[in-house]
């Protein structure tokens, strides 16, 4: 089987060479330049991997930046930090109103559920 495949590959290579020669002759007659060979197609994009020394340099640089930031925040003449307003909380009166409204809603839901439970289910049809 492999001899057959080798023969087919060799024949296709010969045909490829013959086709390239014919194309070159036609281009020469017409005065057309040969196109650039196509770039090889990559099956998957290559991923970049950095070595340990590069990762170490990046880590040290980031640590230096964070240290400088914390040192700037710790100095007494540093600009004041932005004051974040407190979240709006419920007043005791508002909380009471909300509790009463929820009690009413749940009472309506329980009443509707009780009505559903008291309804009689229709009897299944009798087989004839």
N, C-alpha and C positions, 0 to 999 in steps of 0.2 A: 504494500500500500504506500509506503514512504517513497519507493522508487517512482511510483506513478505521480505523487505530489511533486517530487523533485523535477520530474520531466515537465510537468505543467508549469511550474515556476520558471524553469529555464526557457520554455517556449514564450511565456508572457514577457520575460525580460527581453528576449530577441525582438518581439513585436514592439515593445516600448522603445527600444533603440531605433528600430525602423521608422516608427511614427515620429520620433524626435528629429531624425534626419530629414524626413519629408517636410515637417513643419519649418525647419531651418531653411530648406531650399525655397519653399514658398515665401517665407519672409524676405529672403535675399532678393527674389525676383521683384517683390512688391516694395522693397526698401523699408520694411518695418523692423524695428529693433525687437529683440527677444525680450519677453517679459521677465521680471525678476523671479527667481524661484520662490515658491510659496514657503512661508514660515512653517516650521514643524508645529503640529498641533499637540498641545499638552493635554494629557488626559485629565489631570486635576491641577488646580493652581498650587504652586509651591507655597508653603507656609514658612514665614520667617521665624527663626528661632534664635534667641540671643544667648550668648554664652554666659557663664557664671560671673565673669568679671564685669560685664556690661550690666547685668542685673544688680550686682553689688554697688556699682557706681550710681545707678538710678536710685537705689534704696538710700544710700548715704546722702545724696543730694536732696531727696524728699525729707529725710530726717533733719537736715540742716534748715530747710525752709520752714518746717513745723517749729523747730526750736526758735528760729528768728521771730516767727509770728507770736509764739507764746511769750517770748522775752519782751516784745513790743507791747503786748497786752498787760504785762506785769509792771511796767514802768509807771510811776505816778503821774507823769505828764502826758500819758497817752490820751488820745481823744476819748471822750465818754462813749460807752457802748449805747446802741440804740435801745430805747426803752420799749418793751413789748407790752401793749395794753392787756389787762386781765380780761379773761373771757367773761361774758355777761352771764351771770348766774340768776337762777330764779329767786324771786323774793318769797318769803313765807306765804304771803297771800296768793301769789301766782301758783305756788306749789299746791296749795289747798284747792284752788279752782281746778287745776289740772287733775288732781286726784278724784274730785267729785265728778268731773266729766268722764274720766275713765270708768268709774263705778257705774255711771248711767249707761255707757256703751256696753259694758260687760253684762249688765242686767238685761238689756235688749237682746244681746246675743244668747244668753241663757234661756230667755223666754222663747226665742225662735227655735232653739234646739229642743226645748221641752215640747213645743207644738209638733215638731217633726217626729219625736219619739212616740207621741200619743196617737198619731195617725195610724190607721190600720193599713197594713200592706195588702195589695190586691192578691186574691187567691190565685194560685197558678192554674192555668187552663187544664181542664180534665181531658185525658186522652180518650178518644172515641173508639 
